[in-house]
Amino acid sequence: MEEQGGQQLLLFFPFGRPQGMGAVAVISTNALMEKLYLKYQQRPWTETLKLVHFCMDKPRPSPVSNAPDGPLLSCMEKLQRTLNDKSLFSVMNRLECLSKQKGLNSHVSPSGTACYITSNMFYIEVQLEKDGRVMDVKLAHLGEAPVICDDLVQHLRMKNYDAFGKILEDLSNLYQIPGNSEMKAKAYLALQSLEKDLYSMSLLHRSQDVNRVTEVLHGKVGHLVPRTGGTPMNIEFYISPYQILEAELNPGSLVCGTKAVVTVEGTDSLHKLPLSPLLVDSQAGEDGSPTFLPLTNELSMDLSAYFLLKFHQPIPLSLSNIEEIQMLTGMLRVFLRLSNL
């Protein structure tokens, strides 16, 4: 056997071998690199650049259930659950373990009192005291200034890591849009535009002292809670007659109706989505319906995404309901994700 450059590669053929070869073939590293060079030397540099950009913009795989270190991370997470986070070190370990589970990166500041959970599209900064108590939690999307998130602060102070992890997962899913970082940012901008229009609609003909049940029954969009930090916008749109009676008989009781989360999701086909709010001056038209600007090319963009109302639990929907939605919205197709009831 010959050696070139002192390096060799061994090729094994466990299921039979080429004629005239032994069980083990030896190929030098230099010879292998030469073959690779000859194979790709005819390709232009622009194609290589495109391949590199494609790999960099490819969405991260969803959390590590099938990864080689998945069982180890699962064991670490179970151990962390049994520990009472009473020190800065243990809280940092918990945050780093949680971010790894959700497929995100994390690092600690030089001072040792801040943990950064990062992705290509957003980051979360957790500020801690020396004793491990949570001071502040800030969230920043790509191109935006960081904002304090009271919901994330509350979850971490209450040691509710399940709820905190769910928000990390929702934020990651928000950017599972085909395309590069710019396209993902445009999809988030479209979602913000929709949220502003829905909020403006919820204020139409609304009195100052209206209660939640009345909003659900008679409001333009139901009872709407805007996006706050990592918690997405949700709409409560239905309360059963029994729940209404319970609310009337027990004014202090918390009656929770049927809710849906407003979000955006990636798809293989292109859809025209707004890049700015379309509701005109928050004023209703002559027939009492809101007035919107047309979805022109200047106000919209074709993206591989669509808006989604995600229900907390599956709900039955008849064909007549679907046809009515099509008639009211002008949509030729209504995309439904079927679920077993």
N, C-alpha and C positions, 0 to 999 in steps of 0.2 A: 504494500500500500504506500502511496505517495502522500506527503504532507506539503501543503503550501501555506507559508506564513505561520506554521506551527498550529493551525486550527483545523479541525475536522468536524464534519457532521455525520452521524450514523443514521441510516435509513433502514427501518425494519419492515419486513414483509411477512406478517404473522399468518396471512391467509393464502400463502403461495408466493412464489417469487418469479420474476421474469427469467426467461430461458437464458442460460449461460451465466447467471449471477448466483452468488452465494446467498446465505440467509441474511447477511449484513452487507450493505453497500456503503462506501465511504465517499462523501463529497466534501471538498474543502469549502470553507466559507467564501474565499475569494472567487472560486468558480461559480458558486451559487449567486453571489452579488453580480458577477459578470452576466449571468443568464437573465437576472432581473433587469439589469441595465439595458441589455439588447431587446428585451421584450417591450419596455416602455419608452425607449428613446425616440420613437416616432410620434409619440403623443405631444401635442403642444402644451406649453406651460399654463395656458389659460384653463385647460381642462383639469390640470392638477389643482389649480387655485379653486375652481368650482367644487371639486371633490372635498378639499379641505374645508371650505365654507359650509358645505352640506353637512359634513360630519360635526362641525362645531355648532351648527344651528339645530341639529337633530335633537328632539325632545329627550329629556332624561328618562330612563326606564322607570316605571312605577315601582313603588317601594318594594324592598328587597326580599320578598317572600321566597323566591327561587335562587337568590344569590348564594354563592358558596359560604359566605359568612352569615347567612340568614339565621341559622340555628343559634349561633353565638350571640348575635344581636338580640334575639328573642330571649335567651337566657339572661343576658345582661339587663334587659328591660324588666324581667320578672324580679330580678334581684333588687333593682332600683325601686320597684313598687313597694317592697317590704321595708325599705329604709326610710327613716324620717329625715328629710332634708333639713339639717340644723346647721350646716356649715356652708361657706362659700364654695369649697371644693366639691361637696356632694351635689349642690345645685348645678354647678357648671357641668359636672359629669352627666347629670340627668338631662340637661339641655343638649349636650353634644350627642348623647345616645339617641335622644328623640329625633334630632335633626337627621341623623344617619338613617334611622328607620324610615323617614319620609323622603329619602333620596336627596337631601339638601346638604350643603357644606356648612361648617361652623368653625369659628376660631375665637380665641380669647384675646382681649386687648392687652397691651404691654402692662397696664396697671393691674390686670388680673381681676377687675371688678365689672367688666362688660363682656358679654357673649354676643357674637354676631352670627346669625343664621342667614345664609345667603344662597341665592340662585342667580341665574343670568338676568332675571326680570324684576327681582325685588330683594330686599333684605330686611331683617328684623334685628333691632338692637335692644338687648336686655341689660339694663343697668342695675347692679346689685350693691348692697352695703357689704362691709367687711364680714358681717356675720351671716351673709347669705340672704338677707331680706331683699325683696324686690322693690326698687325705687321707681323705675320707669320702664316702659316698653314702647319703642318707636317702630313704625313701619314705613318704608319708603319704596314706592314702585319706581321703575326705570324712568328717569327724567323728572321725578317729582321730589319735593322736599319731604323729609321725614315728619310724621305726625305721631303724637302720643295716642296710644290705643288703650283706652280704659278697660275694654273687654279683655284684652290680653293681660293687662296688669292684674285684673281681678282673678283670672284663671290661675296665674302663677302664684299669687299670694295665697290662694285657697288650696294650692298644691293639686289643682285639677289639671293634671298633665294630659288626660284623655281629651278634654275639650280643647286644650292648647294644641295638641297634636292634630286634632280634626281641622282646626283653622289652618295649620301649616299645609295639610293635605289639600284643603279647598283652594288655598292660594296657589299651590303648584298646579292643580287641575285647571285653574283659570287660564293658564298660559299653555295648555296642551293644544296649541293651534299650529297647523302645518305652516311652514315658512320660517323665515329668519326672525331675529329679534324685533326688527322694525314692524313686521306683520303682526307679531304677537302684541306689541304695544298699541297698534292701531285697533286690534280687536278689543283691548281693554278700554281704549278711548270710546269705541262704539258702545260698549256696555255703560260707561259713564254717561254718555249722551241719552241713552234709553232711561237710565235711572233718573236723570234730571227731568225728563218729560213726564215720567210716571209720578214723580213727586209733585210737579206743577199741577198735574191733573188731579191729584188727591186734595189739593187746596181749593179747587173750583167749588164755589157755592158752599164753602164749609164755614160754619159758625165757630166762634172761639171756644165755646163750652161744650162742643159735641163730645159724647162719650164713645168708647171703642166699639160697643155693640151697634150703636147707630151708624157708625162709619162702615162697619162690615155690611150692614143691611142696606144702606142707602147711599154710601159714598160712591164716587166715580170709579175707584179702583179697589174699594175695601179699605181695611185698616193697614196702612203702609208704614213700615219701619225702615228708614234709610240705612244704607251701608254705614257701618261704624267700624273703622279700623279693619280688622280681619273678618268681621261678621258680615255676610252678604245681605243685600236688601231682601226683605221678605214681605209678603202680602197675605194678610188674613182675609179670606174672601167668603167664608161660609160658617155660620153658626146654626146648629140644629134648634128646632123649637124647644126641646127639652133644656138645652143650654141657656136659651133666652129666658125661660121661666126661672131657671136656677139663679141667673144673674139678677133678676127682678126681686126674687124672694130673699136672696143673700147678697146685698150690695157690696159687701167686702170680699166676696169670693172671687177667685181668679178663674174665669171661664175661658178656656182656650179652644178656638175653632179650628177649621182646616186652613193650613198655610201652604204657601208655595215660595220657593226661593227663586230670585231673578238672577240669571247668570248667562254666560256665553260658552259655547262649546265648539270644538273643531269638527270639520267635516271634509269629505273628499271633493265636494262640489263648491262652486263659488256662489256667494249670496251678496246682494247689495245692502250694506249696513251703514247707518248714519254716523258721521264723524262730529256732529254738533247737534244740540237739541233742536227739535222741529216744531214744538208747540209755539204758536204765535201769541206772545204777550199774555199767556195764561188766561185768555178770555175765550168764552164759549161762543160758538157761532149762533146764527139765528134760531136754529132748531134745538139749541141747548147742548150740542155736541162740541167737543174741542176742535179747534181749527189748527191744521198742521201745514207746514211748508212742504212743497213737493220734494220727493227724494231725488234731487238732481245729481249730476256727476260732481258738481262743486261741493255738495253737502254730504256726499257718500263715497264709498269705496267698495270694490268687489273683494271680498275676503273669504277664505276657506273656513267659515264659521257661521253659526246662527245663534239667535237668542233662544233661551231655554227657560221654561217654568218647571222647576223641579219640585215635585211634591214630597213631603216628608213620608207619606205613606201612599201606596197605590190607591187610585180611586177609579170606580167604574165610569165609563164614558160611552154613551150610546152613539150610534151612527148619526142620528138627527142632531145631536149636540155638535158633532164634528162638522156637519154640513152648515149649521148655523154660524159656527166660528169662521168657516170659509166665506160665508156670505157677508158677515160683518167686517172682516179684515181684508177681503179681496184676495186672500191667499189661495192659489190654485192647489197647493199641497199643505197639509198640516202634518208635521212630523211627530209621531207618537212612539215612545219607547214602551213596548209592551212589558207587563210584569204579571206574575202569577198572583192572583188575589187570594 
